[in-house]
C-alpha cells in the first residue's frame, strides 16, 4: 500500500496597485531593513507561500521600531498599504488570516495609526456603487469581525456607514434577483450573496459593542433608521417563499436579534415575541417603529415557514441561561413549543420537516437551561407526566423511522433531552425507580425489535439510568437482540445497542467489587449468548455477529477471549460440526481469527502455546464446513501487525492446507483462499525486510515480539524454503488434465507470489523470487495451460508469464521456439474457437518475450528492406505485424470464424 502524498498548499500571491508599489519603492531604504523594503520584497514575490513568511516578519520589525518611539511617515504609509492589501485579499486566501493574526500583535504605539488606516480604506470600500462588487465588501466586513481587533474597531468606527451599506446591498441584490427570475445560475449567486449579507448583518449586531446603547438613540438618527430598514427587510425575507429557505431561516434569527437589540424595556421582549407567535399582537401597545417594520408578522395570516423560523430565532437569539428572562421567559418557552407542535401536524415538506426537527431539539436544549434554575410551576409543566413531554415522545415515535438520517438523529437528541428534562424536574435522584422511567422502559421493551428507533432510545436509557434497570425488566435482552442480527438492516443498530449495554454493565460491576469477581456475571450476561449464536445460529446471524458484535466485545474486554476459548474447546469434542454446520470448532476458529485480526493476540505463539492446541488447528484445517477451514486459514494468515514473523509450525499447517484445498468447487471459497494467501505473502515480504535489517545489525529477534530467539538468517532461510515448497506443490497441481478449480487456484496463487515478490531493483533485498524456481519443465507447464478450454485459465497463465523476467525464455532453444510458433499457426487454422484463442496467447507470449523464431525474423528483415520506412528496426516491424495477426486470430477465436491463409 503506497503512502498518500500530502497535497501542497496553494496560496494565491498578494498584489498591490501601481501607486502603492511606487510608494514602497520610494520609501524603501538602501540597506533594505525598513518596513517598506520588507513589503516591497514581499509583493514582488509570485509565490503566496513564500509571502506568508514575509508577512510574519512585519510585527517583529515594528516592535524594533517601537523601541525607538517613532512612528514616522514611512510606517504610516506602510500601515495604509497593509490595510489596502488586507481588504484586497479574498476571504479564502490563507494570507488574509495570517496578516490578521500578525497585526493582532501590533505594538500599542502604532494602534491608532493602524486603526486610522484601516478605517479609511474600509470607508473607500463601503462607497462602492458596483452591485457585483458588493459581495467582496461584505466578505471584508465579515473578516474584519472575525478575530481581528483592528478590523472590529474599524467596523465600530464606521458602524453607521456599515449598516447603511448592508441595507443598500440587501435592497439592490434582492431587486436584481427579481430581474433575473428564471435564470437559475445568476439567481443562485445572487441568493448566496443575500444569505451572506444577512449573516454578516447578524454578526455586526452581535459583535459590535455600540448596539447595547442603541435603544437610547433618538428615532430620527441615521443609525436607528438603518436598523429599522434592515429589520423591515428581514421581515419581508421571512415571508418570501421565493427565497432560499436558508435565507428565510437566517432572517428569522435576524428579526428576533434586532427586536432584542432595539426594543425597550427588555423585560417586555418575551411578551412581545409570544404575541407574535400566537398571532395576538396588540397594535395599540407596541411602538410605531415596530409596526412599521414587522406589520407582516403581527397578523393572523403569518406563513408556516415564517412562524417556524421565528421560533428558531426565539430559541437561538434569546438568553435562556439561568432563567434570566424570569417568569415571562418561561411562558415564552411554553408558547414556543405549542406553536412547534401545531406546525408539526401541518408541515409536510421534507426540508421544513428537517428544520422543524432541529428547532424542536433546540427547544429541548433551551428547556434544560431554564429548568436548571426555574420555578416549580415550569417543572410541573415539563416533567415526564406532563402533556408537553407526552407530545414530545409522540413526535419521537412518529419520526424515529423517518427516511432522512439527519431527522432520525434529531429524534435521538430529543429523546435524550427528555430524560434530562425529567431528571431536572424530580426530587428523587434515583431515576431507575422513577415511575415515568419504568413505564417508558417497559413501553419500549414491548415494541417489536424490527423498529430501529427502539434501539436508539434504549441506548439513551442505558446512558442515563444504567443497564441494570433494563436487565431487571428483561434479563434475556442480550439474547433477544442477538436473535435479530440475522437481518442486515438491523445489525448496526443492534450491535451499537449491545456495545452501549455491555460497556455500561462492565463499568457498573467493576464499581461494585474490588476484585475480578464481577467478570463471571458479565460473561454469563454477554458472552454466553454470543457463544450460543456462534454454535447454533443461522449463517447470517453468525456472519453478522462475528463482523459487528464480536470485535466490539473483545475491544471492551480482551480477557474474555480466554473464557470463550475454554468454553468452546470443551464443547468442540461433542459439537465438531459437519458439512452443513460449523459447530463449536467453527465458533472457536472464528473467535481466534477475529481476536488476532484486531490485535488481541500479542503473537501467534500466545495462541498455539496457551489458548488452543495444534490438534485443534489441524482439525479446523480439514473440517467439512468450508467456512471453518477459511477461518482457520485466516487465523494463520491474518495479523494486525504486517511484520509479524510466521513460525515454522504455521508454515507447515499452511502448506498442509494448500495441498488439500486447491480443488474447491466454490468460486467464492477459492477467491477467499487466494486472498488470504496473498496477505500471508505480504507479511512474509514485510517481515523479511525487518529480518534483513536485524541481520545487518547482527541483532537477535526480541523474544517478547517474535516466536523464537533464532538468528534472523535462520528465519529468512525458512521463508525461502517455505515459498519454494509452496511453488513446488502448485506446479505439481498443474499436471495435464488437472481440473479447472485446481488450475485457477494454483495459477492465482503463483501470480500473487510473482506480484508480491517482484524482481528486485536498486539493490533491494527480497527473500524469494519465483523465477528462481522456474525451469524448462515448469515453463512448458505454464505454456500448456494455454490449451485449456477455459479462457480464465489462459488469462491467468499468460499474466503469470508476463510477470516473470524475460530471461526465462532462455530455457527454450530455437527448435522449441520454432515448434511453438508452428503450433500457433496450426491452431489458428482450427475450426474450434478455443484453438484460435490459444494461438493468440502463444503468439502474444512470443512477441512480448522477444522470442520469435530466427527464421521468421530473417524473413521479416528481408521484407523490411523493400519498405519505404527503412529506418525502423526489424524487431518493430515484426512485432507490429504479428500483433495484427494475433488480433485477427483472437477475433476468429471469439467469433467462431476460423483464421485462414489467403
N, C-alpha and C positions, 0 to 999 in steps of 0.2 A: 504494500500500500504506500503510495507516494505521499510526500509531505506537501500539503497545500501551500503554495507560495502566497505570502502576505501581500495583499493589494496595496500598491503605493498610493499615498495620499495625493490627491490632485487639488492644488490651490491656485486659483486664478490670481495672477500678479496684479498688484495695485498700480494705478496710473494717476497722473495729475494733469491739470490743464497747462497749456503753454505758458501762461502768465505766471503761475506758481512755480513752474520749472525755472523760468528765467530769474525769479526772485531767489530761489535756492542757489542758483549759480552765482548770483551777485553777492550773496551773504556767506557762502562757503569760504572758510579760511584756507590759507596756503598749506598749513600743516594737516588739514583735513580732520581736525579734532573737535570742532564745534558741532552743535545740533544740526545746523544747516548742511554741513558736509555729510553727516550721518544720513539725513533724509535724502540728500541728493544721490548718494551711493545706493540707497535702498530703492528709490524709484527708477533708477537706471537698470536695475536687475529685471530679468524677464521670468524668473522662477519665483513663484509665490512662496514656496517652502523656504528658500534662502532669505526672502524678505522678512519672514517671521523672526529669524534670528536677529535682524537689524532692529525690528520693532521692539524687541525685548531689551535692547540697549538704550532706549530713549530715556526711561526714568533714571537708571543709574547715572547717565550723563547729566541729567538735570539735577540730581542730588549733589553732584560735584559743584555745579553752578550755584546751588542753594547755599553752599558753604561760603561762597564769596558774597552773598547777599545782594546779588544783582539780577534784575530781570530786564535786560536791555532790549532794544528794538529787534535784534536778531531772534531772540527767544520768542518775543511776541509774534513776529511774523511766522515763525515755525509752528507755534501753537495754533495759529489761524489756519495754516496749511494742513496741520494734523486734523483739525475739525473738518476741513473740506474732504480730506482723504477718508475719514470715518464715514461721513454721510454719502460718499460716492460708492463705497463698497456694498456689494449685495448682501442681503440678510444671511445667506447660507455660506458666505465666504469665511473660512476659519480666521482669516486675517482680521475680520471685524471684531471677533471675540477676543483675539489676542491683543489687539490695540486697546479695547475697552478695559481688559484686565490689567494691562500695563499702566494705563492712565489712572486707574483707581489708586495706584500707589504714588501719584504725583505729589511732590512736596507741597506742603501747605502754602509756602511762599508764592507759588505760581498758580494757585487755585483760582483766584479772582480773574486773572488774565485769561486762563483757560476757559472759565465759565463764560466770560465775555465773548471769546472767540466762537465757542460752540453756540451760544445764543444767537450771535449774529449770523452764522452760517445756517442755522436751523430756520431763522426768520426768512432768509432767502428761499429756502426750500418751501416754506409754507406759502410763499407768494406765487408759486407756480400756477399757471392757468391752463396747462395741458391736462385734460382729463386722463389720458393714458399714462401720465407721469404721476398721478395721484398715488398709485399703489406703492411706488418707490418711497414717497414721502411718508405714507402710512407705515411702511416697514421700518423706516428710520425712527419714527416716533415710538414704535414698539420696541426696537432695540435699545433706544435711549432709556426706556423704563426698566429694562431687564439687567439688573446687577451692574449698572453703570452710573456712578454717582454724578459725574459731570453731565451726562445726558438727562438724568432725572431732574437735576437742578435747572437745566436749560428749559425743559418742558414746563417746569413750575413757573419760571420767569415769563414764559410765553403762553401761559395757560389760556388766556382769553383767545389768542390767535389760534392755538391748537384746537380748541373747541369749535371755533368758527370754521377752521379748515375741515374738521371731521364732519360737521354739519353740511358744509358745502359739498364735500365728497359724496356723502350718502345721497344727497338730493340729486346731484348730477349723474352719478353712476346708476342709480335706480331709474332715472329718466332715460339714460342711454340703453339700459336693459330693456325697457319697454319698446324702444325704437327697433330693437333687433329681435323682437318676438318671432320665434320660429327658427332663428339661426342658432342652433344648439352650441356650436363651437364658440361663438362670440359670447353667448349668454352664460356659458359655463365659466368663462374667465371673469365676466362682469359680476356674476353672483359670488364667485370666490372672493372678489375684491370687496363686495358688500359684507360678506361674512367676516373678513379680516378687519375691515373698518369698524364693524360693530364690536368685535372682540377688543380692539385697541381702545375704543371709547370706554368700555367697561374697565379696562386696565388703568386708563388715565384716572378715572374717578376713584378707583380703589387705592391707587398708589400715591397720588399727589396729595400732600398734606393740606393744601388750601381748601379742600372741599369740606372739611369739618366745620368751617365757618360760613358756608355758603348760605345757610338759612338767615344769616344776619344781613346779607346783601339786599339792597332795595330792588324791587321787582323791575325797575327800569334799567338796571345796569346791563351792559353788553354780555357779561358772563352769564347772568341769570337768563337772559333772552336766549343765549346759545344752549343753555341746559334745557330750557323749555322746548326749544326747537328740536333738540336731539330726542327728548322724551316723546314728543309728538311723532317723530319719525319711527321710533322703535314700536310705539303703539300701533302705528299703521302697518309696519312689517309683521307684527304679531298676528294680525288678522288677514294678511295677504297670502292666500293659498297658492299663488303663482310662484312664490319664492321657495327656495330650498327649505326643507324642514329644519336643517341645522341653523339657518338664518333665523327662522321663527323661534327656535329653541334659545339661541343666544339673545334674541330680542326680549324674550321673557325674562332672562336674567337681568338684562339692562333696565327694563321697566321697573322691576322691584328695587334694584340698586339705586336708580335715580330718585324714586319716590322716597326711599330710606334716607337719601342724602339731602333732599330738598324739603321734605315735609316737616313741619314743626307744630306742636311739640312731638318728639319721638315716641312718647308714651301712647299716642293715639294711632301709630302706624299699624299695629296688629288689627285694630278695629277697622281701619280703612281697607286693608287688604282682605280681611274677612268679608266685608260688604261687597268688594269686587268679585270675590269667588262665589258668593251666594246671590249675586245679582240684586243686591239690596242697598246700593249706594244712595244716600240721601243728598241730592244735589244742592240742597239749601244749606248744608252744614259743612261742605268741603270748599277749599279755596277756589277762586276763579281760574287761577293758572292750571290747577289740576283738571278742572272740567275742560278747559281749552285743549289740554294735551291728551287726556285719557278718556274723552267722551265715548269713544268706541267701546271701552271696557266697562262702562257704567250702566249699560242697558241690559235687557233680558235676552238678547239675541247674540251673545258672545259665542263665536265658533268654538267647537270642541277642541281643536288644536291650540287655540289661543288660551283657553281655560287650562288645558293641560300644562302648557309651558309657563303660565302664571304660577301654577302650583310648584313647578320646578324652581322658578325664580324665588318663590317664597321660602322653600326649604334650603336653597343654596346661599342666598344673599342675606338672610336674616340671621342674627346671632342666637343660636339655640343653646349655647353652652351655659351651664349653671343657672338655668331658668331666669336669665337676665330680663326677659320681657314680662315676667310676672304672670298673674292670672290671665291677662289678655293674650299673652303668648300661648298659654296652654289652650285657651279657647280657639285660637287660630290654628293650632296644631290639630285639634279635633275636627274643625271645619274643613281643613285641607284634606284629611283622609276621607271624609264623607264625600267630598267632591270627586276624589280619585275613585272611590267605589262606584259612584254613579257613572263616571266616564268609562270604567272597565266593562260595564254592561252595554255601553253604547258603541265604543270604538271597535271596529272590525279590521281596519287597515293594519297590515303587519308591521310597518315601520312605526306607526303610532303605538301599537301594542308593545313594541320594544321600548319606546320612550316611557310608556306608562309603567312597565315593569321596573325600569331603572329608578323612576321617580318614586314608586311605591317602596322600593328598597331604601332609597334615600330618606323617605319619611320614617321608616323604622329606625334608621340611624339617628335622626333628629329626635325621635321619641325617646330613645335611650339616653341621649344627652339631657333632655328635660327631666326624665324620671330620676336621674341621679340626685336631683335636688328639687323635687316637685311637691305639690300639695297632695294631701291624702285623696282629694276628690279625683285628681287625674290618675292616681294609682288605681282607684276603683274602676276608672273608665278603660284602663289598659291592662288589667290582669287577665289571666288565662281564661276566665269565665265570662269576660265581657263580650259584648256584641262585636266590637271592633276586632278583637283577636279572632273571634269565630269567622268573621268575614275575611280576615287575612288568611286564615287557614284554608278557607274555601277557595280563595284565589290560588293558593299554592297547589291544592289538589286539582284544580281545574287546569293549571298551566304547567305542571311538572312533566308532562309528556309532550310539550309543545315542540313542533318541528325545529324551531330556532334554538340552537345550542345556547346562545347568549341569554335568551329569555329563561331557559331552564336553569341557567346559572343564577339568575336573579331570584328565582323561587327558592333556591338553596339559601341565599343570603337572607331573604325574608323570613324563612323558617327558623334559621339560626338566631336571628334578631328577636323573633317572637319569644324564644326560650329565654333570651337575656332580659327582654322586657318583663316577662313574668317573674323572673328571679328578682328584679328590682322592685316588684310590687308586693312581695310577700315577706312576712316576718320570719318564716321558717327557713333556716339556712340549708336544710336537707331537702334538695329537690327530688330525690328518689322516692320519698314518701309523700310528696305533694299529690293531692287528688288530681289536679289538672295534668301533671306529668304522667301519672299512672294511667289515666284514661287515654291520654294521647298515645302513649306507647302501645297500649292494648289495641287501640283502633288501627294503628299502623300494622301491628302483627297479624291482625285479622285479614288484611288485604292480601290478594294473590301476589306471588313472587314474580310474576311477569311484568308487574308495574315498576318501571325503572325509578320513578320518584320515591318509591318506598325505601330503596337502598340509601339514597341521599339523605332523607330525613332521619332514618335510623342512625346513620353516621353522625349527624348533628347531635342526636340524643346521646350517643355514646360519648361524644366530646364534652357534653355538659353535665350529664348525670352518672357517667360511668357504665361500663358494660355489665357490671354485676346486677344492676337494676333490670336489664333486659334478660340476662341469663336466669334471673329469678322467675321471670314470667314465661320464658321459653327456653328451657335448658337445652333442647335439641336444635337450637337455631344454627349452630355451625353446620350440622348435617343437612338441615333444610336448604341452606344457601349453597352448599357444595352440590346438592342434587340438581340445582338449576344450571349448573355450569356446563351442561351439555348444550345449552343454547348460546350460540356465539354472540348474539346481540346483547345478552345479559352478562357475559363473562367480565367485562371491565368493571361494571357496577358491583357485581358480586365480589370480585377479588379485592376491590378497594374497600368495601364494607368489612370484609373479613380482616383485612390488614388493620383497619382502624380498631376493630374489636380486639384482636389478639395483642396488639401493642398496648392498648389501654388496660387489658386484663393483666398483662405481664407487669406493667408499672404498679398496678394496684396490689397484686400478690406480693411483689418484692417489697412494697412499703409495709406490708402486714407482718413479714417474717424477717429475721436477721440472718438465717442460713438459707440453704438451697432447697428447703422442703417444699417451696412453692412450685417447683418445676413439675412435680408429679401431677398436680391438679391441672396445670397449664397443658401438659401433654395429653391428659385424658380429654380435655375440652377441645383442643385444636388439632393435635397431631393424629390422634386415633381415628377420627372421622376421615381425615385425609388418607390414611393408610387403607382404610376400608374401600374408599373410592378407587385408589390405585390398584387394589387387588380385584375388586368385583364390579367396578363401574363400567359403563359402556365406553366405546372407543373415543367418542367426542369428549366425554367427561374427563377421561384420563388425560387426553392430549391438552385440554384447556387448563386443567388443574396443574399439570406439570409445567406448562408455559407461563401461567399467570400467578397461581397461588403458591406453589412450592418455593420459587425463588424468594418471594416476599417473606415467607415463613422462616426460611433459612437465614435471610438477612437480618431478621429480627432476633433470632436465637440460633446461631450456628451450632451450639452444643446439642441441639435436638437431632442432629444427623446421627449421632451415636445411638440414640434411642430408636430412631427409625430403622437403622441397620440391624440392631439387635432383635427387634420385633420381626422384621421381615426375614431375617436369616432363620429364625425359629420356625416361621411359617413356610419357608421355601421348601423344606423337606416334604411337607404334606401337600403344598399347593405349588408344584413346579410349573404348572401351566401346560398348555397344549398348542396345537396348530391354531386354534381359534381363541385362545386365552393366554394372557401374559402371566397370570398367576403372581404369587408373591415374589418370585425371582425377577420377573419383569419390573415389578414395582421397585425392588431393590436396585436394579441397574439404572432405572430412571432417576431415582433419588441420588445415587452416587454420581451419575453423569451431570445432573443439574448442579450438584454441590461443587464438583470440580470446575465446571464451566464458569461458576460465579465466585471462584476463589475461596471456597470454604474447606478445601483440602490444600494444606500448605505445599504438599508434594504428593505424588502418587505413592511414594513409599509409605505415607501415613495410611493410605487405603489398603495397600496389599499387606502391610505388616500388622495393622491394628484393627481395621474395620471388617475387611472381607478376605476370605481365603482365595488362594489360586484356583482351587477346585470350583469355587463359585464363578469365577471369571470364565473358566473353560466351559462350565455348564451354560453360561449365558451366551457364549460364542457359538454353541451348537444347538441352541434352543429351537424348537419347532416354529415358534412365532417369530416372524421376520423382524418385528419392531424390537423384540428383546435382543436379538442379535445386533441390530443397529445401535441400540442404546449401549450395549456392552462395547461395541467398536467405538462409539462416540466417547465413552468413558476413557478409553485408551488413547484416542487421538486428540481430543479437545482439552484445552487448558486455558485458564485466564492469563497465563504467562507464556508468551510466544517463544521464550528462550529456555523453557524448562526442558531438561535433558530427558530423553527417552531411555528407559532402563533396558538391559538385555532381556529381562523377563517379558516386558511389554513387546519388544520386537519379536520375540518368539511367538507370543499369542497372536499378534497381528499377522504374521506370516502364516500361522495355522488357519486364521480366519480367511485369508485371501484364497488359500488353496481350495476351500470348500464352498465359496460363495460367489465365484465368478459367473456361474451359470444360472443365476437367479432369474426366473422368468418375468419378474415385475420390473417394468421400466423405472418406476419411481424408486424402488429399492436400489436398483443399480446406480441411479443418479446419486442417491444419498451415500452409497458406499464410496463411489469415486470422489465425491465432495469431501467426505471425512478423511480419506487417504491423502487428498491434496493438502488439507490442513496439517496432517501429520508431516508431510514432506516439507511444508513451510516451517514447521517447528524444528525439524532436523537442520534445515538450511540456516535458520537464525541462531539456533543454539550452537551450531558448529562454528559460527563466526566468533561467538563468545569463547568457545574452547580454543580456537586458534590464538586468540589474544592471550588467554591464560597460558597456553603452551609457550608463546613467545616470551612471556614474563617468568616462565618456569615456576608458576604458582600452582598450588593444589586447589582442587574444587572444594568449596566450603561445604562441610557436611550438613549444615543446617539448611542449605539451599539445594543440594543435589543428592543423588542417590548413594553415591559411593565416594570413597576417598581416593579413587584411582587417578592416575595421571591423565591429563586431557588427551594425550596422544592415544591412549588406550580406548577412550570413548570415541574418538574420531575413527579409529580403525574398525570399531564395532559398527559405526554408522556405515562405513564403506561396505563392509561385509553384508550388512542387512540390506542395503539398497541393491547390491549385486545379486543377493539371494532372491529378492522380490523380482528383479529383472529376469532372472533365470526361470522362475516359476511362471511368469507371464508369457514368456516366449514359448515355454513348453505347452502352454494352453492354446497357442495359436497353430496347432497342428492342422494339416489339411483335413477338411471335413468337420472341424470343430463348429459348434453351434453359434448362431448369431449372438445370443446373450453373452457367451464366453468371449467372443471376439470383441464385441462392443466394450465390455468391461476391461479386458486386457489392454486394448488399444487406447482407451480413455485414460487409464492409469499410467501407461507408458508415456502418453502425451503430457500428463501432469508432471511426470518425472523430468521430461525434457524441458518443460517450461519453468519449473521451479529451480532446476539446476542447469542454467544455461552455460554456454561456453564462456569461460572466464575472460574478462578483458581488463587490461591495465594492471596486471599483477595481482588481481583479487583472487584469493584462495577459495576453492569450492571443494566440499567434502566428497562430491560424487559427480561424474559425468556419464550420462547414458551412452555416449558414443564410444566410451572405453569398453563397454560390454557388447558392442555390435561387431559381429564378424560376418563372413560371407554367407553363412547359413542363415543368420538372423535377418540380414538384408534381403535375401531371397524370400524369407518368410513374409516380410512386410510387403514385398512386391507381389507375392502370391495372393495377398489379401485383396488386390485389385480385381481378382477373378470372382470375388463374392458377388452373389446376385443382389445383395443389399447395398444400396447406394451409400448408406451411412457408414458402413464398414470401409468402403473405398475412400470416403472423405477422411475418416479418422486415420487410416493408413497413410494417405497422401500428406495430411497435415503433420503427422509424426515425422515422415521423411523430410519434410521441409524444415522442421526444427533441428534436424541433425546437421552437422557441418558437411560441406560439400566434399570433404576429403574421404567420406565413406565410399564414394564411387570407385576408389582405388581397388576395392575388393573385386570389381568386375573388370575382367580383361576385355580386349576388343572383340573377341569372339562372342562373349556373353552379351556385350552391348549390342552387337550386330543381331544376335538372336532375339533380344528384347525388341529391338526396332522392327525386325521382320515379323515378330509376333503381333506387334501393334498394327502393322499394315494388314496382316491377315485378318485380325479381329475386326478391323474397320470395314471389311467387306462382308461381314457376317449379317445374316438376316435377323439375328437376335439383338434386340435393342441394348441389353446389358453388355453384350460383347463390344459394341461400339463405344459405350461409356468406359469400359475397361481400356480400350485402345486409347481413348482420350487421356486417361490418367497416366498411362505408360508414357505417352508422348510428352505430356506435361512434365513428368518426372525427369525424362531425358533432357528436355530443354532447359529446365531450371537448374539441373545439376551439371550443365555444360558437358553432357556425356553422350553426344550424338556420335554414331559410328564415323570413323575417319573417312571411309569411302564416300559417305553422303556429304561430309564436309568438303572433301575434294571436289565432288561433283558441283556443289553449290558455289565453290570458289571459282570453278571454271565458268559457270554461268554468269558470275558477277562481272567478269572481265568485259562482257558484251554490254553491260548496263551503262547507261549514261552517268548514273550516280556512282562513279567508280571510287569515290573517296571513303565509302562505307566499308567496314570490315566484313569479312566472310561470316564471322560469328553473328553479327547483327542481322545480315540478310537471311542466314539460315534459321535464326530464331524467329524472326518475323514471319518467314514463310511457313514454318511449322506451327506457329501459333494460329495462323489462319486455317491450316489443315486440321489442327487439333479441334478448333472451334467447329469446323464443318463436321468432323467425326462425332463430336459430342452432340451436336444438333441432330445428327442422324440417330444417335442413341436414344435421345429423349422423345423424338417424334416417331420413331419406328421405321423411318425410311433409310435403307442401307446406303452406306457410302460406296460409290462405285467409281472406278477409274475410267475416265473417258479415253 
